Amino acid sequence: MTRVQANLLLLLAAAIWGGGFVAQSTAMKAIGPFWFIALRFAVATLAVLPFVLLEARKATVKTNARHAKLYVLTGLALFLGAATQQVGLQTTTVTNSSFITGLYVVFVPLIAVFFLRRAPHWIIWPGALMALAGIYLLSGGHLSALTTGDLLTVVCAVFWSIQITLAGTTVSKTGRPLALSATQFAVTAVCAFVIAAAIEPISLSAIWAAGPEILYVGIFSSGLAFVLQVIAQRYTTPSQAAIFLSSEALFGASLAALLLGESMPATGYTGCALMFTAMLVVELVPGLTRRRLPAA
């Protein structure tokens, strides 16, 4: 697979995730956030499992203890990202959530620095300031206007960036994208089940009412889109992956306006534009400056 093909797969995953924001929001009219996470990732695990068995027959690298540890760590990052995003959607809009989640495009290079101990490109710092300014404008120009859901979604973006970094590192070492996908789904489902059973009520009628959203997000947003992500990340960098995946913000906001009638003031659109510009420059500027360097 070429890098262009891999990035197009990531764009498709982002489009699917954009629709997932709407489903995640409407599902909570019937079911609690942790039951929703548990059920969506249980469905995703079951959907991917048959393909994992086929992949195992053709695998050239055996899964060892280190690989298993990376699978589980990726799953924990996925759970924490999904949990903070889903709980955040209770007190923020789909539009805000989709754009703030896109901050992982700024965080991914910084997380990569932590794991790989590489100094970030200079553009990271102005990019981060632009993104923070975007959040400020998204709040209407008053930090007090930021909801708890908005702040939780910023935390979600940090965990998403960890998951993207870990997924890219893990799949490059193991060559087992489906095994990674199934394991991270199962870890997320189990963690969510434990919390949901302890703090949230549940009934068959609630599951039935949220059934379409659970199936869409479980099969497509989780099962398909995350598998596309980890497959594509074998052929592109974490930073490139982040910029293409961040287009979920545009898909999410567009669908929220179309299906839920959401809107925002002019300052909010300016904030979204600043955040998206930050996402673009963080990815594009390093590549452009590398091309201008004289040949050795």
TIROMI-375991 format. One line per field, with one value per residue (C-alpha): residue number from 1; residue in one letter; x, y negated, z. Coordinates in steps of 0.25 Angstrom, whole numbers, plus 5000, padded with zeros to 4 digits. Each point is the difference from the previous one (the first is absolute). Last residue first. Layout:
<rs>
seq	c(NUM_...) .
type	c(A_...) .
X	c(X_...) .
Y	c(Y_...) .
Z	c(Z_...) .
</rs>
This chain:
<rs>
seq	c(296_295_294_293_292_291_290_289_288_287_286_285_284_283_282_281_280_279_278_277_276_275_274_273_272_271_270_269_268_267_266_265_264_263_262_261_260_259_258_257_256_255_254_253_252_251_250_249_248_247_246_245_244_243_242_241_240_239_238_237_236_235_234_233_232_231_230_229_228_227_226_225_224_223_222_221_220_219_218_217_216_215_214_213_212_211_210_209_208_207_206_205_204_203_202_201_200_199_198_197_196_195_194_193_192_191_190_189_188_187_186_185_184_183_182_181_180_179_178_177_176_175_174_173_172_171_170_169_168_167_166_165_164_163_162_161_160_159_158_157_156_155_154_153_152_151_150_149_148_147_146_145_144_143_142_141_140_139_138_137_136_135_134_133_132_131_130_129_128_127_126_125_124_123_122_121_120_119_118_117_116_115_114_113_112_111_110_109_108_107_106_105_104_103_102_101_100_99_98_97_96_95_94_93_92_91_90_89_88_87_86_85_84_83_82_81_80_79_78_77_76_75_74_73_72_71_70_69_68_67_66_65_64_63_62_61_60_59_58_57_56_55_54_53_52_51_50_49_48_47_46_45_44_43_42_41_40_39_38_37_36_35_34_33_32_31_30_29_28_27_26_25_24_23_22_21_20_19_18_17_16_15_14_13_12_11_10_9_8_7_6_5_4_3_2_1) .
type	c(A_A_P_L_R_R_R_T_L_G_P_V_L_E_V_V_L_M_A_T_F_M_L_A_C_G_T_Y_G_T_A_P_M_S_E_G_L_L_L_A_A_L_S_A_G_F_L_A_E_S_S_L_F_I_A_A_Q_S_P_T_T_Y_R_Q_A_I_V_Q_L_V_F_A_L_G_S_S_F_I_G_V_Y_L_I_E_P_G_A_A_W_I_A_S_L_S_I_P_E_I_A_A_A_I_V_F_A_C_V_A_T_V_A_F_Q_T_A_S_L_A_L_P_R_G_T_K_S_V_T_T_G_A_L_T_I_Q_I_S_W_F_V_A_C_V_V_T_L_L_D_G_T_T_L_A_S_L_H_G_G_S_L_L_Y_I_G_A_L_A_M_L_A_G_P_W_I_I_W_H_P_A_R_R_L_F_F_V_A_I_L_P_V_F_V_V_Y_L_G_T_I_F_S_S_N_T_V_T_T_T_Q_L_G_V_Q_Q_T_A_A_G_L_F_L_A_L_G_T_L_V_Y_L_K_A_H_R_A_N_T_K_V_T_A_K_R_A_E_L_L_V_F_P_L_V_A_L_T_A_V_A_F_R_L_A_I_F_W_F_P_G_I_A_K_M_A_T_S_Q_A_V_F_G_G_G_W_I_A_A_A_L_L_L_L_L_N_A_Q_V_R_T_M) .
X	c(5096_4988_4995_4988_4988_4993_5001_4994_4988_4998_5001_4990_4989_4997_5000_4995_4988_4995_5003_4991_4989_5001_5000_4988_4992_5003_4995_4988_4997_5003_4988_4990_4997_4990_4994_4988_5002_5000_5006_5008_5005_5004_5008_5007_5003_5006_5008_5005_5003_5010_5009_5003_5008_5008_5002_5005_5010_5006_5000_5007_4995_5000_4997_4991_4990_4997_4998_4991_4992_4998_4995_4990_4994_4998_4998_4993_4994_4996_4999_4996_4989_4996_4999_4993_4990_4998_4998_4985_5003_5011_4991_4988_5009_5003_5013_5003_5014_5010_5006_4996_5004_5014_5003_4993_5009_5013_4996_4995_5013_5009_4992_5001_5015_5002_4991_5008_5014_4996_4995_5012_5010_5013_5006_5011_4993_4986_5005_5007_4988_4990_5008_5001_4985_4996_5009_4994_4986_5003_5004_4988_4991_5006_4996_4986_4999_5002_4989_4990_5003_4995_5008_4992_5009_5012_4992_5003_4988_5005_5004_5009_5008_5001_5005_5010_5005_5002_5008_5009_5002_5004_5009_5007_5000_5006_5014_5000_5000_5013_5000_5000_4992_4989_4999_5003_4990_4990_5003_4999_4986_4995_4998_4992_4994_4993_4989_4992_4997_4994_4991_4996_4996_4992_4993_4996_5005_4995_4996_5010_5011_4996_5002_5013_5006_4997_5004_5014_5002_4995_5009_5012_4997_4999_5014_5006_4994_5005_5014_5000_4996_5012_5009_4995_5002_4991_5006_5005_4997_4985_4992_4992_4999_4993_4989_4997_5001_4990_4990_5002_4997_4985_5000_5010_4992_4987_5007_5005_4987_4994_5010_5001_4984_5000_5010_4993_4986_4989_4987_5002_5015_4999_4997_5014_5008_4992_5004_5014_5001_4996_5014_5006_4996_5006_5013_5001_4999_5011_5009_4998_5003_5013_5004_4997_5009_5011_5000_4995) .
Y	c(4934_4994_4987_4999_4994_5014_5001_4986_5004_5013_4993_4990_5009_5008_4990_4989_5008_5003_4986_4995_5009_4994_4986_5003_5006_4988_4991_5008_4999_4985_4999_5007_5015_5009_5014_5004_5015_5007_4990_4991_5012_5007_4988_4999_5014_5001_4987_5006_5013_4993_5003_5014_4994_4991_5011_5011_4990_4998_5015_5003_5008_5014_5009_4989_5004_5013_4994_4989_5009_5009_4989_4995_5014_5006_4987_4990_5010_5013_4994_4986_5004_5012_4992_4988_5009_5007_4988_5003_5015_4998_4991_5010_5011_4993_4993_4991_4994_5000_5013_5008_4988_5000_5015_5000_4988_5007_5013_4993_4992_5012_5007_4989_4999_5015_5001_4988_5005_5014_4993_4992_5011_4996_5001_4988_4991_5003_4996_4987_4995_5004_4994_4987_5000_5004_4990_4989_5005_4999_4986_4996_5006_4991_4988_5007_5000_4985_4998_5009_4992_4988_4989_4987_4996_4999_4989_4996_5008_5014_5003_4987_5006_5013_4994_4992_5013_5006_4988_5001_5015_4996_4989_5011_5011_4992_5001_5015_5008_5006_5015_5008_5012_5002_4986_4993_5009_4994_4986_5004_5006_4988_4990_5010_5005_4987_5006_5004_4985_4999_5013_4996_4986_5004_5012_4990_5000_5005_5014_5001_4999_5014_5006_4993_5003_5014_5002_4994_5008_5013_4998_4997_5013_5008_4994_5004_5014_5002_4995_5010_5011_4996_5001_5013_5006_5001_5008_4993_5007_4999_5007_5009_4989_4991_5010_5000_4985_4999_5009_4991_4986_5000_5006_4990_4988_5005_5001_4986_4994_5007_4995_4986_4999_5006_4990_4988_5003_5004_4995_4985_5004_5006_4986_4995_5013_5001_4986_5001_5014_4993_4992_5013_5006_4988_5001_5015_4996_4989_5011_5009_4988_4999_5014_4999_4988_5007_5011_5014) .
Z	c(5005_4992_5004_5010_4993_5000_5015_5002_4992_5008_5014_4995_4996_5012_5011_4990_4997_5014_5004_4988_5005_5014_4994_4991_5012_5008_4989_4999_5015_4999_4989_5010_4999_4994_5002_4992_5004_4987_4990_5010_5008_4987_4996_5014_5000_4986_5002_5013_4994_4992_5012_4995_4988_5009_5010_4990_4995_5014_5003_4987_4988_4995_5012_5005_4989_5006_5014_4995_4991_5012_5008_4990_4997_5014_5008_4991_4991_5008_5014_4996_4991_5009_5012_4993_4995_5013_5009_5002_5001_5010_5009_4998_5005_5012_5007_5012_5000_5012_5002_4988_4991_5007_4998_4986_4996_5003_4994_4987_4999_5002_4989_4990_5002_4999_4987_4993_5004_4995_4987_4998_5001_4994_5014_5000_4991_5006_5014_4997_4991_5011_5011_4994_4996_5014_5006_4991_5004_5015_4998_4992_5010_5010_4991_4999_5015_5000_4990_5008_5012_4992_4995_5002_5012_4990_4993_4986_4995_5005_4986_5000_5012_4994_4987_5008_5006_4986_4996_5012_4997_4985_5005_5008_4990_4989_5006_4997_5013_5006_5000_5012_4993_5011_5005_4987_4993_5011_4995_4985_5003_5009_4989_4991_5012_5001_4990_5013_5001_4987_5001_5014_4997_4988_5008_5011_5014_5013_4998_4989_5010_5006_4986_4997_5014_4999_4986_5002_5013_4994_4988_5008_5008_4987_4995_5014_4998_4986_5004_5011_4991_4991_5011_5004_4987_4987_4990_4987_4986_5002_4989_5009_5010_4990_4998_5015_5001_4988_5008_5013_4993_5001_5014_5005_4994_5006_5014_4997_4997_5012_5010_4995_5001_5013_5005_4994_5006_4991_4993_4997_5001_4986_4993_5004_4996_4987_4996_5003_4992_4987_5001_5004_4987_4992_5009_4996_4985_5002_5006_4988_4991_5009_4998_4985_4999_5008_4991_5003) .
</rs>
